[in-house]
């Protein structure tokens, strides 16, 4: 059979996954709004729309309910989608591996292009991990689960830390003093001193790209957690979890309770340890990394994954209910056009917070106002997604990605009967 044959109709979808993806992207935009999309601004004394008590509450919600949790769901769904694509291709007698490699290269390119607007984009990293998934597609589940466990306990971080600490012991005290004393005078970066899109993009590529790689693959190891979630998505796809979801409500209730209890247990274990600064892992710069920091960071990663699992199963339970499920279906169009919406989130975020655009205004807003603005942007995107899908089979970037994947223009507009 020809490789250019489409793998599936856009109508043959598991709708709960689209709604769940839309739900995950709601959390993504809200957290990015609170973080100003990672875009730096100049200090200002003139705060606007700030409400101290409400701001503290919304910031707490961001830090303790959203941050690191909704993006985990998004990553998990990527691994699951990978399996669905490969599985559907195999059922049609298509070897999709080479095509998927090209698909991931395109995703990396889209991510790097988006990086010029906002440096916190993750789809370039997802594209890289997608390439690795191809190599692991036929690996047995028990091996994949072993890899997941190794990644979640911080195996790469432990190895990196051992190497880091051993390097420190080989440096003489005088040399350590020379290293820590080398501090260049602070100069205002060009993208802040002379704001423009080109200066901002140059800063994102020259400075922030290295910071992203350090965050993903350095001692913080965020990328290893992401890849563990990709592997979990692959495993969940293999066991046909979502294909049996309608008949497994009782199982899902038990899973939800289990994930909630496990999250509470791991959080309790975290609180048993004295307070440690895990931010040390961002830039250890000649400092010794104690084992307690590694242990607390591992517990934090595990806690976030368990919390995300509870969110996912809880969402599924509500989606299954006759009373509330129809209300969650409204998120489906947003999820079906998830790539377009995710990239547009970042483009809009760069316009809102960059000094060359509207940053001088919105960077002074408090968390409450930014949170509500994020909901407004999400709602507008959701409305536009629903309207768009009335006439088109895919979102704009989904269609472009699909067409470039097959190197052939794909059907786009719906045929009116």
C-alpha positions as CSV (number, residue, x, y, z in Angstrom):
1,X,0.0,0.0,0.0
2,X,1.2,3.5,-0.7
3,X,2.9,5.4,2.1
4,X,1.0,8.6,1.1
5,X,-2.3,7.0,2.1
6,X,-4.0,8.9,4.9
7,X,-3.9,7.1,8.2
8,X,-7.3,8.1,9.5
9,X,-10.2,10.3,9.0
10,X,-10.4,13.3,11.3
11,X,-13.8,12.0,12.4
12,X,-12.4,8.7,13.6
13,X,-11.1,10.1,16.9
14,X,-11.3,9.3,20.5
15,X,-13.1,12.4,21.5
16,X,-12.2,12.3,25.2
17,X,-8.5,12.7,24.2
18,X,-9.3,15.9,22.3
19,X,-11.2,17.3,25.3
20,X,-8.4,16.2,27.6
21,X,-5.8,18.0,25.4
22,X,-7.9,21.1,25.4
23,X,-8.1,20.9,29.2
24,X,-4.3,20.5,29.4
25,X,-3.8,23.5,27.2
26,X,-6.0,25.6,29.5
27,X,-3.6,25.0,32.3
28,X,-0.6,25.7,30.0
29,X,-1.8,29.2,29.0
30,X,-2.8,30.1,32.6
31,X,0.6,29.1,34.0
32,X,2.4,30.8,31.1
33,X,0.4,34.0,31.8
34,X,1.5,34.0,35.4
35,X,5.1,33.4,34.3
36,X,4.9,36.2,31.6
37,X,5.7,33.5,29.1
38,X,9.3,33.5,30.3
39,X,9.8,37.0,28.9
40,X,11.9,39.4,30.9
41,X,10.8,43.0,31.6
42,X,12.3,46.1,33.3
43,X,11.5,46.7,36.9
44,X,8.6,49.1,37.4
45,X,7.1,50.9,40.4
46,X,3.7,51.4,38.7
47,X,1.6,48.3,39.3
48,X,-1.8,48.0,37.6
49,X,-4.8,45.8,38.4
50,X,-3.2,44.4,41.4
51,X,-5.3,42.9,44.3
52,X,-2.9,41.6,47.0
53,X,-5.1,38.9,48.6
54,X,-6.6,37.6,45.3
55,X,-3.2,37.8,43.7
56,X,-1.7,35.6,46.4
57,X,-4.6,33.1,45.9
58,X,-4.2,32.9,42.2
59,X,-0.4,32.6,42.4
60,X,-0.9,29.8,44.9
61,X,-3.2,28.0,42.5
62,X,-0.7,28.5,39.7
63,X,2.2,27.1,41.8
64,X,0.4,24.3,43.5
65,X,-2.4,23.2,41.1
66,X,-1.3,24.1,37.6
67,X,2.5,24.4,37.3
68,X,4.2,21.2,36.0
69,X,0.9,19.3,36.1
70,X,-1.1,20.3,33.1
71,X,1.9,20.3,30.9
72,X,2.5,16.7,32.1
73,X,-0.9,15.7,30.7
74,X,0.0,17.4,27.4
75,X,3.3,15.4,27.2
76,X,1.5,12.1,28.1
77,X,-1.0,12.7,25.3
78,X,1.8,13.1,22.9
79,X,3.2,9.7,23.6
80,X,-0.3,8.2,23.4
81,X,-0.9,10.0,20.0
82,X,2.4,8.5,18.8
83,X,1.1,5.0,19.5
84,X,-2.3,5.7,17.9
85,X,-0.7,6.9,14.7
86,X,1.7,4.0,14.5
87,X,-1.0,1.5,15.4
88,X,-3.5,2.7,12.8
89,X,-0.8,2.7,10.1
90,X,0.2,-0.9,11.0
91,X,-3.5,-2.0,10.7
92,X,-3.5,-0.5,7.2
93,X,-0.3,-2.2,6.3
94,X,1.8,1.0,6.3
95,X,5.2,1.2,7.8
96,X,5.0,4.8,9.2
97,X,8.4,5.0,10.9
98,X,10.3,6.9,8.2
99,X,7.3,9.2,7.7
100,X,7.1,9.8,11.4
101,X,10.8,10.7,11.5
102,X,10.1,13.4,8.9
103,X,7.1,14.4,10.9
104,X,9.2,15.0,14.0
105,X,11.8,16.9,12.1
106,X,9.0,19.2,10.9
107,X,7.8,19.6,14.5
108,X,11.3,20.5,15.7
109,X,11.5,23.1,13.0
110,X,8.1,24.6,14.0
111,X,9.2,24.6,17.6
112,X,12.5,26.4,16.9
113,X,10.7,28.9,14.8
114,X,8.2,29.5,17.7
115,X,11.3,29.9,19.9
116,X,11.9,33.3,18.3
117,X,8.7,34.5,19.9
118,X,8.8,32.8,23.3
119,X,11.6,30.7,24.7
120,X,9.4,28.4,26.9
121,X,8.0,26.5,23.9
122,X,8.4,22.7,24.3
123,X,7.3,21.3,20.9
124,X,10.9,21.3,19.7
125,X,11.8,19.1,22.7
126,X,8.8,16.9,22.0
127,X,9.9,16.4,18.4
128,X,13.3,15.3,19.6
129,X,11.8,12.8,22.0
130,X,9.4,11.6,19.3
131,X,12.5,10.5,17.3
132,X,13.6,8.4,20.3
133,X,10.2,6.9,20.7
134,X,10.4,5.4,17.2
135,X,13.5,3.4,18.4
136,X,11.5,2.1,21.4
137,X,8.2,1.4,19.6
138,X,8.6,-2.4,19.8
139,X,10.4,-2.6,23.1
140,X,8.5,-4.7,25.7
141,X,6.4,-2.9,28.3
142,X,8.4,-4.1,31.3
143,X,11.6,-2.5,29.9
144,X,9.7,0.7,29.2
145,X,8.4,0.8,32.7
146,X,11.9,0.2,34.1
147,X,13.0,3.2,32.0
148,X,10.1,5.3,33.4
149,X,11.1,4.4,37.0
150,X,14.7,5.3,36.3
151,X,13.8,8.6,34.8
152,X,11.3,9.6,37.5
153,X,13.7,8.8,40.4
154,X,16.1,11.1,38.7
155,X,18.6,8.6,37.4
156,X,20.2,10.9,34.9
157,X,20.3,13.7,37.5
158,X,22.1,11.4,40.0
159,X,24.7,10.4,37.4
160,X,25.2,14.1,36.4
161,X,25.5,15.1,40.1
162,X,28.0,12.4,40.9
163,X,30.1,13.7,38.0
164,X,29.6,17.3,39.1
165,X,30.6,16.6,42.7
166,X,33.7,14.5,41.7
167,X,34.8,17.3,39.5
168,X,34.6,19.7,42.4
169,X,36.9,17.6,44.6
170,X,39.6,17.6,41.9
171,X,39.7,21.4,42.0
172,X,42.1,23.1,44.4
173,X,40.6,25.6,46.9
174,X,42.5,28.4,45.3
175,X,41.1,27.5,41.9
176,X,37.5,27.3,43.3
177,X,38.0,30.9,44.6
178,X,39.0,32.0,41.1
179,X,36.0,30.4,39.5
180,X,33.5,31.9,41.9
181,X,35.0,35.4,41.7
182,X,34.7,35.7,38.0
183,X,31.7,37.9,37.8
184,X,31.3,40.2,34.8
185,X,29.9,43.6,35.4
186,X,26.1,43.7,34.9
187,X,25.1,45.3,31.6
188,X,21.5,45.7,30.4
189,X,20.9,43.1,27.6
190,X,20.4,44.5,24.1
191,X,16.8,43.2,23.9
192,X,15.9,45.2,27.0
193,X,18.0,48.3,26.2
194,X,16.8,48.5,22.6
195,X,13.5,46.5,22.4
196,X,12.6,45.1,19.0
197,X,11.4,41.8,17.8
198,X,14.8,41.1,16.1
199,X,16.7,41.8,19.3
200,X,14.3,39.6,21.3
201,X,14.5,36.8,18.8
202,X,18.3,37.0,18.8
203,X,18.4,36.9,22.6
204,X,16.1,33.8,22.6
205,X,18.4,31.9,20.2
206,X,21.7,33.1,21.6
207,X,21.0,33.0,25.3
208,X,17.7,31.4,26.1
209,X,18.1,28.3,23.9
210,X,21.1,27.2,25.9
211,X,19.1,27.8,29.1
212,X,16.2,25.7,27.8
213,X,18.6,22.8,27.0
214,X,20.1,23.1,30.5
215,X,16.6,23.0,32.1
216,X,15.6,20.0,30.0
217,X,18.8,18.0,30.1
218,X,20.9,19.4,32.9
219,X,20.6,18.9,36.6
220,X,16.9,20.1,36.7
221,X,16.2,17.3,34.3
222,X,12.7,18.4,33.3
223,X,13.1,16.7,29.9
224,X,13.6,13.3,31.5
225,X,10.2,13.6,33.3
226,X,8.7,14.6,29.9
227,X,10.2,11.6,28.2
228,X,9.0,9.3,31.0
229,X,5.4,10.6,30.3
230,X,5.9,9.9,26.6
231,X,6.8,6.3,27.5
232,X,3.7,6.1,29.8
233,X,1.6,7.3,26.9
234,X,3.0,4.6,24.7
235,X,2.3,1.9,27.3
236,X,-1.2,3.2,27.9
237,X,-1.9,3.1,24.2
238,X,-0.7,-0.5,24.0
239,X,-3.1,-1.7,26.7
240,X,-6.0,0.0,24.8
241,X,-6.9,1.9,28.0
242,X,-8.9,4.6,26.2
243,X,-10.5,2.2,23.8
244,X,-12.2,0.4,26.7
245,X,-12.9,3.6,28.7
246,X,-16.7,3.5,28.4
247,X,-17.0,0.1,30.1
248,X,-14.4,0.6,32.8
249,X,-15.9,3.3,35.0
250,X,-15.4,1.4,38.3
251,X,-11.7,0.8,37.3
252,X,-11.3,4.5,36.7
253,X,-12.8,5.3,40.1
254,X,-10.3,3.0,41.8
255,X,-7.4,4.5,39.8
256,X,-8.5,8.1,40.7
257,X,-8.6,7.2,44.4
258,X,-5.2,5.5,44.1
259,X,-3.5,8.4,42.4
260,X,-5.0,10.9,44.9
261,X,-3.8,8.9,47.9
262,X,-0.4,8.3,46.3
263,X,0.0,12.1,45.7
264,X,-0.9,12.8,49.3
265,X,1.6,10.1,50.5
266,X,4.5,11.4,48.4
267,X,3.8,15.0,49.4
268,X,3.8,13.9,53.0
269,X,7.2,12.3,52.5
270,X,8.5,15.5,50.9
271,X,7.4,17.5,54.0
272,X,9.4,15.2,56.3
273,X,12.6,16.5,54.9
274,X,14.1,19.8,56.0
275,X,13.6,22.6,53.5
276,X,16.2,22.5,50.7
277,X,16.8,24.8,47.8
278,X,16.3,22.6,44.7
279,X,16.9,25.7,42.6
280,X,20.5,25.0,43.2
281,X,20.2,22.6,40.4
282,X,19.7,25.4,37.9
283,X,23.2,26.7,38.4
284,X,25.3,24.8,40.9
285,X,28.4,26.9,39.7
286,X,31.0,25.2,41.8
287,X,28.7,24.2,44.7
288,X,28.5,20.7,46.1
289,X,25.1,19.1,45.4
290,X,23.9,17.2,48.5
291,X,21.9,14.0,48.2
292,X,19.0,15.6,50.1
293,X,18.5,17.9,47.2
294,X,18.4,15.0,44.7
295,X,15.9,13.1,46.9
296,X,13.5,16.0,47.4
297,X,13.6,16.8,43.6
298,X,12.9,13.2,42.7
299,X,9.9,13.2,45.2
300,X,8.7,16.4,43.6
301,X,8.8,15.0,40.1
302,X,7.0,11.9,41.2
303,X,4.4,13.9,43.1
304,X,3.8,16.1,39.9
305,X,3.3,13.0,37.8
306,X,0.9,11.4,40.3
307,X,-1.0,14.7,40.5
308,X,-1.2,14.8,36.7
309,X,-2.5,11.2,36.7
310,X,-5.2,12.1,39.2
311,X,-6.2,15.1,37.0
312,X,-6.3,12.9,33.9
313,X,-8.5,10.1,35.5
314,X,-10.6,12.7,37.3
315,X,-11.3,14.4,34.0
316,X,-12.2,11.1,32.4
317,X,-14.7,10.3,35.2
318,X,-16.4,13.6,34.8
319,X,-16.4,13.2,31.0
320,X,-18.1,9.8,31.5
321,X,-20.9,11.2,33.6
322,X,-24.2,11.8,31.8
323,X,-24.7,15.1,33.8
324,X,-21.4,16.8,33.3
325,X,-19.7,15.0,30.4
326,X,-21.4,17.1,27.7
327,X,-20.0,20.3,29.3
328,X,-16.4,19.0,28.9
329,X,-17.1,18.2,25.2
330,X,-16.9,21.9,24.6
331,X,-13.1,21.6,25.0
332,X,-12.8,19.1,22.2
333,X,-12.4,21.7,19.3
334,X,-9.6,23.4,21.2
335,X,-7.8,20.0,21.6
336,X,-8.4,19.0,17.9
337,X,-6.6,22.2,16.9
338,X,-4.1,21.9,19.8
339,X,-0.9,22.6,17.8
340,X,-2.3,25.8,16.3
341,X,-3.7,26.9,19.6
342,X,-0.5,26.1,21.5
343,X,1.7,28.1,19.1
344,X,-0.8,30.9,19.0
345,X,-0.7,31.1,22.8
346,X,3.0,31.8,22.6
347,X,2.8,34.3,19.8
348,X,0.1,36.2,21.7
349,X,2.1,35.9,24.9
350,X,5.1,37.5,23.2
351,X,3.0,40.4,22.0
352,X,1.5,40.8,25.5
353,X,4.7,40.7,27.5
354,X,7.5,41.8,25.2
355,X,8.9,45.4,25.6
356,X,8.7,45.9,21.8
357,X,4.9,45.3,22.0
358,X,2.6,45.6,24.9
359,X,5.0,44.5,27.7
360,X,5.2,48.0,29.3
361,X,1.5,47.6,30.1
362,X,0.8,44.0,30.8
363,X,4.0,43.2,32.7
364,X,2.7,45.4,35.5
365,X,-0.6,43.5,35.9
366,X,-1.1,41.3,38.9
367,X,-1.6,37.5,38.9
368,X,-5.4,37.8,39.2
369,X,-5.8,40.1,36.1
370,X,-3.3,37.9,34.1
371,X,-5.2,34.7,35.1
372,X,-8.5,36.2,33.9
373,X,-6.9,37.5,30.7
374,X,-5.6,34.0,30.1
375,X,-9.1,32.6,30.5
376,X,-10.4,35.2,28.0
377,X,-7.8,34.4,25.4
378,X,-8.5,30.6,25.9
379,X,-12.2,31.2,25.5
380,X,-11.7,33.2,22.3
381,X,-9.4,30.5,20.9
382,X,-12.0,27.9,21.8
383,X,-14.8,29.8,20.0
384,X,-12.6,30.3,16.9
385,X,-11.6,26.6,17.0
386,X,-15.2,25.5,17.1
387,X,-16.2,27.8,14.3
388,X,-13.2,26.8,12.2
389,X,-13.9,23.1,12.5
390,X,-17.4,23.7,11.1
391,X,-15.8,24.3,7.7
392,X,-12.4,22.7,7.9
393,X,-11.2,19.2,8.7
394,X,-8.1,20.3,10.6
395,X,-6.6,23.4,12.3
396,X,-4.4,25.5,10.0
397,X,-1.1,24.3,11.4
398,X,-2.4,20.7,11.8
399,X,-3.3,20.7,8.1
400,X,0.1,22.2,7.1
401,X,1.9,19.7,9.3
402,X,-0.1,16.9,7.8
403,X,0.5,18.0,4.2
404,X,4.2,18.5,4.8
405,X,4.4,15.1,6.4
406,X,3.0,13.4,3.3
407,X,4.6,15.9,0.9
408,X,1.2,16.2,-0.6
409,X,-1.7,18.6,-0.1
410,X,-4.2,16.9,2.2
411,X,-8.0,17.4,2.1
412,X,-8.8,20.6,4.1
413,X,-12.3,22.0,3.6
414,X,-15.3,19.9,4.6
415,X,-17.5,18.8,1.7
416,X,-21.0,20.2,2.0
417,X,-23.6,17.7,1.1
